[in-house]
């Protein structure tokens, strides 16, 4: 009576099939892990991009016509945007500073940096400004002034600077709007049109005084 069993060839074929299945499964798992890592990186980059653009918009929307040591209210040159913003929270003036803050955005080594200082009238130097990276993979930063006459717009945008406008607008009036272009490796060119509705220094002072006079628990409740 013959015994039922597997021949050597059948065993080898079975082992080969199992090996192929194992390799295929490992390849699928590795592909899924790489896809997951790439997705996480893309999500992290997108979140950083959204945070950076939100911070830029918040800074720009708080611009005030305040001259700095550069003698300009708003300076936009190649890969650089500098201005003074208000609204830097200082409750009851407990910190030895005002609510005004000089802010500089610039590109260095394909990274967009944000620089800020405690006091407005300081020189643009490493010792006076706090510097932090905001977004990597940024190749260019462009700013155009919107809302001026065509002549002033052409002059400003041709030189990429507010110098020509400042020489003709001694009152310190800011442009009604800015067109901001951020060139990135991952997301292409990102454009934002930002309206500027800055308060005058007198209005800003009144706002700060009103906030300081307002105490918690005021009211009839």
HURANOR-V448387 format. One record per residue. N is the residue number from 1. SS is DSSP state (2 for helix, 1 for strand, 0 for the rest). Layout:
n: (N & N)
ss: (SS & SS)
This chain:
n: (1 & 2 & 3 & 4 & 5 & 6 & 7 & 8 & 9 & 10 & 11 & 12 & 13 & 14 & 15 & 16 & 17 & 18 & 19 & 20 & 21 & 22 & 23 & 24 & 25 & 26 & 27 & 28 & 29 & 30 & 31 & 32 & 33 & 34 & 35 & 36 & 37 & 38 & 39 & 40 & 41 & 42 & 43 & 44 & 45 & 46 & 47 & 48 & 49 & 50 & 51 & 52 & 53 & 54 & 55 & 56 & 57 & 58 & 59 & 60 & 61 & 62 & 63 & 64 & 65 & 66 & 67 & 68 & 69 & 70 & 71 & 72 & 73 & 74 & 75 & 76 & 77 & 78 & 79 & 80 & 81 & 82 & 83 & 84 & 85 & 86 & 87 & 88 & 89 & 90 & 91 & 92 & 93 & 94 & 95 & 96 & 97 & 98 & 99 & 100 & 101 & 102 & 103 & 104 & 105 & 106 & 107 & 108 & 109 & 110 & 111 & 112 & 113 & 114 & 115 & 116 & 117 & 118 & 119 & 120 & 121 & 122 & 123 & 124 & 125 & 126 & 127 & 128 & 129 & 130 & 131 & 132 & 133 & 134 & 135 & 136 & 137 & 138 & 139 & 140 & 141 & 142 & 143 & 144 & 145 & 146 & 147 & 148 & 149 & 150 & 151 & 152 & 153 & 154 & 155 & 156 & 157 & 158 & 159 & 160 & 161 & 162 & 163 & 164 & 165 & 166 & 167 & 168 & 169 & 170 & 171 & 172 & 173 & 174 & 175 & 176 & 177 & 178 & 179 & 180 & 181 & 182 & 183 & 184 & 185 & 186 & 187 & 188 & 189 & 190 & 191 & 192 & 193 & 194 & 195 & 196 & 197 & 198 & 199 & 200 & 201 & 202 & 203 & 204 & 205 & 206 & 207 & 208 & 209 & 210 & 211 & 212 & 213 & 214 & 215 & 216 & 217 & 218 & 219 & 220 & 221)
ss: (0 & 0 & 0 & 0 & 0 & 0 & 0 & 2 & 2 & 2 & 2 & 2 & 2 & 2 & 2 & 2 & 2 & 2 & 2 & 2 & 2 & 2 & 2 & 2 & 2 & 2 & 2 & 2 & 2 & 2 & 2 & 2 & 2 & 2 & 2 & 2 & 2 & 2 & 2 & 2 & 2 & 2 & 2 & 2 & 2 & 2 & 2 & 2 & 2 & 2 & 2 & 2 & 2 & 2 & 2 & 2 & 2 & 2 & 2 & 2 & 2 & 0 & 1 & 0 & 0 & 0 & 0 & 0 & 0 & 0 & 0 & 0 & 0 & 1 & 1 & 1 & 1 & 0 & 0 & 1 & 1 & 1 & 1 & 1 & 1 & 0 & 0 & 0 & 0 & 0 & 2 & 2 & 2 & 0 & 0 & 0 & 0 & 0 & 0 & 0 & 1 & 1 & 1 & 1 & 1 & 1 & 1 & 1 & 0 & 0 & 1 & 1 & 1 & 1 & 1 & 1 & 0 & 0 & 0 & 0 & 0 & 0 & 0 & 0 & 0 & 0 & 0 & 0 & 0 & 1 & 1 & 1 & 1 & 1 & 1 & 1 & 0 & 1 & 1 & 1 & 1 & 1 & 1 & 1 & 1 & 1 & 0 & 0 & 0 & 2 & 2 & 2 & 2 & 2 & 2 & 2 & 2 & 2 & 2 & 0 & 0 & 0 & 2 & 2 & 2 & 2 & 2 & 2 & 0 & 0 & 0 & 0 & 0 & 0 & 0 & 0 & 1 & 1 & 1 & 1 & 1 & 1 & 1 & 1 & 0 & 0 & 0 & 1 & 1 & 1 & 1 & 1 & 1 & 1 & 1 & 0 & 0 & 0 & 0 & 0 & 2 & 2 & 2 & 2 & 2 & 2 & 2 & 2 & 2 & 2 & 2 & 2 & 2 & 0 & 0 & 0 & 0 & 0 & 0 & 0 & 0)
